[in-house]
Structure formats: C-alpha cells, structure tokens
Amino acid sequence: MIMAKLRFGIIGGGRGASFVSSLRASGAEVVAYCEKNEKTVARLKRELPDMDKVTFYSDYDEFLKHDMDAVILANYFSEHTPYAIKAMRAGKHVLSETTSNVTMAEGVELVRAVEETGKIYGLLENYPYTKPNLAMEKLYKSGKLGKIVYGEGEYVHPMSSDEQNRYATGVMHWRNWTPRTYYTTHALAPIMKMTDCMPKRVTAMAAFAPEVAKDTALNTGDAAAIIMIQTDNDAVFRVNGWSIFFPHGSHYRLCCTKGGAEISPTTGKMRVSYGKLTKPADVEQCEAEYDCEWPDKELGEYADRTGHDGGDFWVIHEFVKALEKGETPYWNVYRATAMASVAILAWRSVLNGNCAYDIPDFSKEEDRKLYENDNVSPYPRENGKVDFRCSSIPYAPTADDIAAAEKYWKEHQ
C-alpha cells in the first residue's frame, strides 16, 4: 500500500519559506500558503520551485478551509496559541515555531484544545536537532556519562542596532517587547531533550545594560537573563536565551556522575571528560574532543544544506514521520507548555525579587485550574497598554532612539 503524501499549509512568508524544501525532502507536499504581504508572496513565487502548485491565501480562515492535513505556524512569536487552536478545531495537525504560548492561560487553553480535538501538536524547536546536540544526546542516553547533575544551555545572539531594527520592523513589533527570559527555547530545549528532564522549579535574575538598546525601539534595557531550573530528577540547569553580549554563539554542557560533555561554540566539536575510575572500558582517554556525526549520513547531507545548522530539517522530518505513524512527536504540547512556563515564570521571578516558582504540569487538570485565567502579558494590547514591563529595571526608548529606528525603517522599506 502506497501512502498518500501528507499535505501541509504554511502561514508566514518570511521564516515559513525556509521550511518548504524540508517538507518536500521529508516526503510531504506544500499545498497552501497564507501570507498577507503581496511583495512577500511575489518573492515566494519567484524564489521557491513549484510554487505554481500552491494555493495562496491572505485570510487565515479561508486558508484553513483548504484540503490539507497539517499547518506550520511561522507567524509572529506572540500569536501562536490562537492560530494553533483555530487550526486544530478546523481539523488540522499543527507544528508551531518558537514558543507555544506567551501567557499561562494560553498554555492551558492550548493543552485542552489538543486533548479535545485529538489532533497532533508539535513544537518546531530546531536547536536540539543540530549535529553536535544530537551527538551529545546519543552519548548521554548511552549511559556512559551517568546521571545528569548539572546542565547548561546558552543562546547568545548579540545584535547591532541595525540588526535589531531589521528584525523588529515597527515600534509595536513583538521583538521590541520581549523580556529576556521569554525567548529561552534555544537554550533549554537541547538539554531537556538530551536528558529527558522536565523543569519543576525556576528562579531568575537579569543583567541590566541599557546601552545594548541604543538607537532601537526596544523596551528592555536588559542584556541577559540567567535562569536556574530544578528538574524532575533533582538536577539543576542554568540557561539563558537571546542574550545580547559577547562572544556570540550557543553552548551546551552536561555534568554527570561518571563523566561530562560539552559542545564548543566555536568549533562545534564535543569535548568529553571522565574520571580515571569512571572511564568506560572502550574509551581510551579521560579527556578527548570528537567530531560529531549525523545519525543518518544520507539525510545528514541534506540537512547540512538547510537552516540553523541542519536543525530545521530534522525537526520537520521528525514531525512528518510522526504524523505518518499517527504518533506524537517528542516536542508535544506538554513539553512545549512546560518550556513556555519556564520562560513566563522566570520573568515573574526577575520582577519579584528572584523568588522561585513551581512549574505546573498541564497534563494535570488541577494544575490547569491554577492558571486558566492567568492572562497577564508583556505584549501590548490593542489599546497599547501592557500588564507588566519587559525590563528588569524600568526602561523605555528615548525619542532619539525611536527616531533612529524609524530612520532605519524608512531607508529599508
């Protein structure tokens, strides 16, 4: 029996465009696209092959009427939950980029929608699927390192004012209102997946350095937020995401009872260390660096040609294969909302004297009840007001900062 190809729709013509080739390489097809900007639609048709076979929509509700199996959400960071819920209630499976929810109540609503509709939900978090991170996951799960005691994950991405303004294309753009803890999946997800640990308790503090926001419309003066997490197996994780300091790069480290491993942010090699008494018999040296390999060489060669060091391909490939089997992918709605809860509650910790918060388990109705009406958000509502600030110390861009950002936007329309 030959299985029909899974039919996908994509919303978001910027980031979403990078997923078309990975879907096709994974055995699926793209049949519909939702994008309002006519210039972006023209670019997609011009730059991507076989787009004459894709139906384009500017209205999301009309897009959801298209005959397709699943939707990839590549819309704005702060908008994913309502779009995901609407798609699932329209009978579509959902793969959602960035964060699953930006309020605790959204997390509750999302989990309930997945359970009520029976549709498959996945988070398109790509950093666990880079070549080094997959290699370190394989090593940890071999048992050679022993039990995780302490883990580190860093996503450090300094930006010039021009880079910030290029990505945040307006005063009200979500990037200008995002607290430093909120964009933490790139830091936390890899070490969660490597170890299968779930976060249970969180505390955080921020580093205020307002000079990083000069000449931009950023409403945070923080350069970083450091998050400490207690896990369900009594390990401790330290993570930071979207930090604006140097050196640039991502770094992951596992410190365990028998050995440890870390990924070099400069070479991508994996450094592995053992004690003399804990070194496995088949390992020659207590200290060594290794080149990392893809789990599948043929697919790895394709992944090398895709974005985010191959992670874009692997996370999409995993989701497509999960749908074909009728299974839930690793980054299901419960892991996704747990990570989002870390981001949200870590920021509350920053604003409330670094106090600790328990991470709810949204697979349990009693935990959902605690947060089902918790709608507070740092993102501006239609009236322009926010529920709380997105900077650890009160901060707002000056008139000169806004003028510099608007000058950049005008010159780069």
C-alpha positions as CSV (number, residue, x, y, z in Angstrom):
1,M,0.0,0.0,0.0
2,I,1.4,3.4,-1.0
3,M,0.7,6.1,1.5
4,A,-0.5,9.4,0.1
5,K,1.8,12.3,0.8
6,L,0.8,14.5,3.8
7,R,-0.4,17.9,2.7
8,F,0.9,20.9,4.6
9,G,-0.1,24.5,4.7
10,I,2.3,27.3,5.9
11,I,1.4,30.6,7.5
12,G,4.2,33.2,7.4
13,G,6.1,34.1,4.3
14,G,9.4,35.1,5.9
15,R,10.5,32.3,8.2
16,G,8.0,29.9,6.8
17,A,9.7,29.9,3.4
18,S,12.7,28.0,4.8
19,F,10.5,25.0,5.6
20,V,9.2,24.3,2.1
21,S,12.2,22.3,0.9
22,S,12.5,20.3,4.2
23,L,8.9,19.3,4.0
24,R,9.3,18.1,0.4
25,A,12.5,16.2,1.3
26,S,10.7,14.5,4.2
27,G,8.1,13.1,1.8
28,A,5.3,15.7,2.3
29,E,3.9,18.4,0.0
30,V,3.1,22.0,0.4
31,V,-0.4,22.7,-0.9
32,A,-1.4,26.1,0.6
33,Y,0.3,29.3,1.9
34,C,-1.1,32.1,4.0
35,E,0.6,35.5,3.6
36,K,-0.9,39.0,3.5
37,N,2.1,40.9,2.1
38,E,1.8,40.9,-1.7
39,K,5.5,41.6,-2.1
40,T,6.4,38.6,0.0
41,V,4.0,36.4,-2.0
42,A,5.7,37.6,-5.2
43,R,9.1,36.7,-3.7
44,L,8.0,33.3,-2.7
45,K,6.6,32.5,-6.2
46,R,9.8,33.9,-7.7
47,E,12.4,32.2,-5.5
48,L,10.9,28.8,-4.5
49,P,10.4,26.0,-7.0
50,D,7.0,24.5,-7.9
51,M,5.0,27.3,-6.2
52,D,2.6,27.3,-9.1
53,K,1.1,24.2,-7.5
54,V,0.5,26.0,-4.2
55,T,-2.7,28.0,-3.4
56,F,-2.1,31.3,-1.8
57,Y,-4.4,33.0,0.8
58,S,-4.3,36.3,2.6
59,D,-7.1,35.3,5.0
60,Y,-6.3,32.7,7.7
61,D,-9.9,31.4,8.0
62,E,-10.1,30.8,4.2
63,F,-6.7,29.2,4.3
64,L,-7.9,26.7,7.0
65,K,-10.7,25.6,4.6
66,H,-8.1,24.2,2.2
67,D,-7.9,20.4,1.9
68,M,-4.7,19.7,3.9
69,D,-3.6,17.6,6.8
70,A,-1.4,19.9,8.8
71,V,-0.3,23.6,9.3
72,I,3.1,25.0,10.1
73,L,2.8,28.3,12.1
74,A,5.6,30.7,11.3
75,N,3.7,33.8,12.2
76,Y,4.7,36.3,15.0
77,F,6.1,34.9,18.2
78,S,3.4,36.2,20.4
79,E,0.5,35.0,18.3
80,H,0.9,31.2,18.0
81,T,-1.7,29.9,20.5
82,P,-4.9,31.3,19.0
83,Y,-3.7,30.3,15.5
84,A,-2.8,26.8,16.7
85,I,-6.2,26.3,18.4
86,K,-8.1,27.6,15.4
87,A,-6.2,25.2,13.1
88,M,-6.8,22.2,15.3
89,R,-10.5,23.0,15.6
90,A,-10.5,23.1,11.8
91,G,-9.2,19.5,11.7
92,K,-5.5,20.2,11.1
93,H,-2.5,18.9,12.9
94,V,-0.1,21.8,14.0
95,L,3.6,22.4,14.0
96,S,4.3,25.6,15.8
97,E,7.5,27.6,15.6
98,T,9.2,29.5,18.5
99,T,7.1,29.4,21.7
100,S,3.8,27.6,22.2
101,N,2.2,30.3,24.4
102,V,3.1,33.7,25.9
103,T,0.6,33.6,28.8
104,M,-0.1,30.8,31.3
105,A,-3.8,30.8,30.3
106,E,-2.9,30.3,26.7
107,G,-0.9,27.2,27.7
108,V,-4.0,25.8,29.5
109,E,-6.2,26.5,26.5
110,L,-3.7,25.0,24.1
111,V,-3.4,21.7,26.0
112,R,-7.2,21.5,26.4
113,A,-7.6,22.1,22.6
114,V,-5.1,19.3,21.8
115,E,-6.9,16.8,24.1
116,E,-10.4,17.9,22.9
117,T,-9.6,17.7,19.1
118,G,-7.3,14.7,19.2
119,K,-5.0,16.5,16.7
120,I,-1.3,16.1,16.9
121,Y,0.6,19.2,18.1
122,G,4.4,19.7,17.8
123,L,6.8,22.5,18.6
124,L,9.2,23.5,15.8
125,E,12.2,24.0,18.1
126,N,15.2,23.2,16.0
127,Y,18.3,23.6,18.3
128,P,18.0,20.1,19.8
129,Y,18.5,18.8,16.3
130,T,21.9,20.3,15.3
131,K,24.6,17.7,14.6
132,P,26.5,18.3,17.9
133,N,23.4,18.3,20.1
134,L,22.1,15.1,18.6
135,A,25.6,13.6,19.1
136,M,25.6,14.7,22.8
137,E,22.1,13.3,23.3
138,K,23.2,9.9,21.9
139,L,26.2,9.9,24.3
140,Y,24.1,10.8,27.3
141,K,21.5,8.2,26.5
142,S,24.2,5.5,26.1
143,G,24.6,5.7,29.9
144,K,28.3,6.3,29.8
145,L,28.1,9.7,31.5
146,G,25.9,8.5,34.3
147,K,23.1,10.6,35.8
148,I,22.8,14.3,35.0
149,V,23.7,16.6,37.9
150,Y,24.1,20.0,36.2
151,G,23.4,21.2,32.7
152,E,24.0,24.5,30.9
153,G,22.4,25.9,27.8
154,E,23.2,29.2,26.2
155,Y,21.8,31.0,23.2
156,V,23.8,34.2,22.8
157,H,22.9,36.4,19.9
158,P,24.2,40.0,20.1
159,M,22.7,42.4,17.6
160,S,23.8,45.8,16.3
161,S,21.1,48.5,16.3
162,D,20.7,47.9,12.5
163,E,20.1,44.2,13.0
164,Q,17.6,44.8,15.8
165,N,15.7,47.3,13.6
166,R,15.8,45.0,10.6
167,Y,14.1,42.2,12.6
168,A,11.8,44.4,14.7
169,T,10.1,46.4,11.9
170,G,7.9,48.8,14.0
171,V,7.5,50.3,17.4
172,M,4.9,47.7,18.3
173,H,6.7,44.7,16.9
174,W,6.9,41.8,19.3
175,R,10.7,41.8,19.4
176,N,10.6,45.2,21.0
177,W,8.5,44.0,23.9
178,T,10.0,40.5,24.6
179,P,11.6,40.0,28.1
180,R,15.0,38.3,28.0
181,T,13.6,35.1,29.6
182,Y,10.8,34.6,27.1
183,Y,12.9,33.5,24.1
184,T,14.6,30.7,26.0
185,T,13.7,27.6,24.0
186,H,17.0,27.5,22.0
187,A,18.9,27.4,25.3
188,L,16.7,25.0,27.3
189,A,15.3,22.6,24.7
190,P,18.6,20.9,23.8
191,I,19.5,19.9,27.3
192,M,15.9,18.9,28.1
193,K,15.9,16.5,25.1
194,M,19.4,15.2,25.8
195,T,18.5,14.2,29.3
196,D,14.7,13.8,29.1
197,C,14.4,16.0,32.2
198,M,11.4,18.2,32.8
199,P,11.6,21.5,34.6
200,K,9.9,21.6,38.1
201,R,11.0,24.9,39.7
202,V,12.5,28.1,38.4
203,T,14.2,31.3,39.6
204,A,16.0,34.0,37.5
205,M,17.8,37.3,37.6
206,A,18.6,39.8,34.8
207,A,21.6,41.9,33.8
208,F,20.6,45.5,33.1
209,A,22.8,47.2,30.4
210,P,20.6,49.7,28.5
211,E,23.4,50.6,26.1
212,V,22.5,47.5,24.1
213,A,19.2,49.1,23.2
214,K,20.5,52.4,21.9
215,D,19.0,53.6,18.6
216,T,16.3,50.9,18.7
217,A,12.7,50.7,19.8
218,L,13.5,48.0,22.4
219,N,11.5,48.4,25.6
220,T,14.0,46.3,27.6
221,G,17.4,47.5,28.8
222,D,18.5,44.0,29.8
223,A,21.3,42.3,28.0
224,A,20.6,38.9,29.5
225,A,18.5,36.9,32.0
226,I,20.0,33.9,33.8
227,I,17.5,31.2,34.6
228,M,18.1,28.5,37.2
229,I,15.9,25.4,36.9
230,Q,15.4,22.4,39.3
231,T,14.4,19.3,37.2
232,D,12.2,16.3,38.0
233,N,15.3,14.2,38.7
234,D,16.9,16.7,41.1
235,A,19.4,18.1,38.6
236,V,20.0,21.8,38.1
237,F,20.0,23.6,34.8
238,R,21.4,27.1,34.1
239,V,20.1,28.6,30.9
240,N,20.0,32.0,29.1
241,G,18.3,32.7,25.8
242,W,18.6,35.6,23.4
243,S,21.4,37.2,25.4
244,I,22.9,40.4,24.0
245,F,26.5,40.1,25.0
246,F,29.8,38.6,23.6
247,P,31.0,36.2,22.4
248,H,28.3,35.2,20.0
249,G,27.3,31.5,20.0
250,S,25.4,28.6,21.5
251,H,26.9,26.5,24.2
252,Y,25.6,23.3,25.9
253,R,27.1,21.3,28.7
254,L,26.2,18.2,30.7
255,C,27.9,17.4,34.0
256,C,27.1,13.9,35.2
257,T,28.1,11.4,37.9
258,K,30.5,9.4,35.7
259,G,31.6,12.0,33.1
260,G,30.7,15.2,31.3
261,A,30.4,16.6,27.8
262,E,30.2,20.0,26.3
263,I,29.8,21.4,22.8
264,S,32.4,24.0,21.7
265,P,30.5,27.2,20.5
266,T,33.4,27.9,18.1
267,T,34.4,24.5,16.6
268,G,31.2,22.5,17.1
269,K,33.3,19.6,18.5
270,M,32.2,17.7,21.5
271,R,34.6,17.6,24.5
272,V,34.1,14.5,26.7
273,S,35.7,14.0,30.1
274,Y,35.7,11.0,32.5
275,G,37.4,10.3,35.9
276,K,40.0,7.6,36.0
277,L,37.7,5.3,37.9
278,T,34.6,6.1,35.8
279,K,36.1,5.9,32.3
280,P,34.3,3.2,30.2
281,A,36.5,0.3,29.1
282,D,36.0,1.1,25.4
283,V,37.2,4.7,25.9
284,E,41.0,5.3,25.5
285,Q,41.4,8.7,27.1
286,C,39.8,10.5,30.1
287,E,39.8,13.8,28.1
288,A,39.2,14.0,24.3
289,E,37.5,16.0,21.6
290,Y,35.4,14.4,18.9
291,D,33.9,15.5,15.6
292,C,30.2,15.0,15.6
293,E,28.3,12.9,13.0
294,W,24.7,12.9,11.9
295,P,22.6,9.9,12.9
296,D,21.8,9.2,9.3
297,K,24.5,10.1,6.7
298,E,22.3,10.5,3.7
299,L,19.7,12.6,5.4
300,G,22.5,14.5,7.2
301,E,23.9,15.5,3.8
302,Y,20.6,17.1,3.0
303,A,20.3,18.7,6.5
304,D,23.7,20.4,6.0
305,R,22.1,22.4,3.2
306,T,19.2,23.7,5.4
307,G,18.9,26.4,8.1
308,H,20.0,26.5,11.7
309,D,22.9,24.0,11.2
310,G,20.5,21.3,9.9
311,G,18.1,21.6,12.8
312,D,15.3,22.9,10.6
313,F,15.3,19.7,8.5
314,W,15.4,17.2,11.4
315,V,12.6,18.7,13.4
316,I,10.3,18.9,10.4
317,H,11.3,15.4,9.3
318,E,10.5,14.0,12.8
319,F,7.1,15.7,12.7
320,V,6.2,14.3,9.2
321,K,7.2,10.8,10.3
322,A,5.2,11.1,13.5
323,L,2.1,12.1,11.5
324,E,2.6,9.2,9.1
325,K,2.6,6.8,12.1
326,G,-0.1,8.6,14.0
327,E,2.3,9.3,16.8
328,T,3.0,12.3,18.9
329,P,6.5,14.0,18.3
330,Y,9.0,14.4,21.1
331,W,8.1,18.1,21.4
332,N,4.5,17.5,22.3
333,V,2.1,20.0,23.8
334,Y,3.1,19.1,27.4
335,R,6.9,19.6,26.9
336,A,6.2,22.8,24.9
337,T,4.0,24.4,27.5
338,A,6.4,23.4,30.3
339,M,9.2,25.3,28.5
340,A,6.9,28.3,28.0
341,S,6.0,28.2,31.7
342,V,9.7,28.4,32.5
343,A,10.0,31.5,30.3
344,I,6.9,33.2,31.8
345,L,7.5,32.3,35.4
346,A,11.2,33.1,35.2
347,W,10.3,36.6,34.2
348,R,8.0,36.9,37.2
349,S,10.9,35.8,39.3
350,V,13.0,38.6,37.9
351,L,10.3,41.2,38.7
352,N,9.6,39.8,42.2
353,G,13.0,39.7,43.9
354,N,14.2,36.5,42.2
355,C,11.7,34.3,44.1
356,A,11.2,30.7,42.9
357,Y,8.1,29.4,41.1
358,D,6.9,25.9,40.7
359,I,6.4,24.8,37.1
360,P,2.9,23.4,36.5
361,D,2.2,20.1,34.8
362,F,-0.5,20.9,32.3
363,S,-1.2,17.2,31.8
364,K,-3.0,17.5,35.2
365,E,-6.3,19.3,35.4
366,E,-5.6,20.6,38.9
367,D,-2.5,22.4,37.6
368,R,-4.5,23.9,34.7
369,K,-7.1,25.2,37.2
370,L,-4.4,27.3,38.8
371,Y,-3.6,29.2,35.6
372,E,-6.7,29.0,33.4
373,N,-7.4,32.7,34.0
374,D,-3.8,34.0,34.1
375,N,-3.7,36.2,31.0
376,V,-1.0,38.7,32.1
377,S,1.4,39.5,29.3
378,P,4.3,41.9,28.5
379,Y,3.0,42.4,24.9
380,P,0.9,45.5,24.1
381,R,-2.9,45.0,23.8
382,E,-5.0,46.8,21.2
383,N,-5.1,49.9,23.4
384,G,-1.3,49.9,23.6
385,K,-1.1,49.0,27.3
386,V,0.9,46.2,28.8
387,D,0.3,44.2,32.0
388,F,3.9,44.5,33.2
389,R,7.2,45.8,32.0
390,C,9.6,43.8,29.9
391,S,12.8,45.3,31.5
392,S,14.1,44.3,34.9
393,I,14.6,47.9,35.8
394,P,12.1,50.4,34.3
395,Y,13.3,51.4,30.8
396,A,11.8,52.9,27.7
397,P,13.4,54.0,24.4
398,T,14.1,57.7,24.2
399,A,12.7,60.0,21.4
400,D,16.2,59.9,19.8
401,D,16.2,56.0,19.9
402,I,12.8,55.9,18.2
403,A,13.9,58.5,15.6
404,A,17.0,56.3,14.8
405,A,14.8,53.2,14.4
406,E,12.3,55.0,12.2
407,K,15.1,56.4,10.1
408,Y,16.3,52.8,9.5
409,W,12.8,51.5,8.7
410,K,12.2,54.3,6.2
411,E,15.5,53.8,4.5
412,H,15.0,50.0,4.2
413,Q,11.4,49.7,3.2
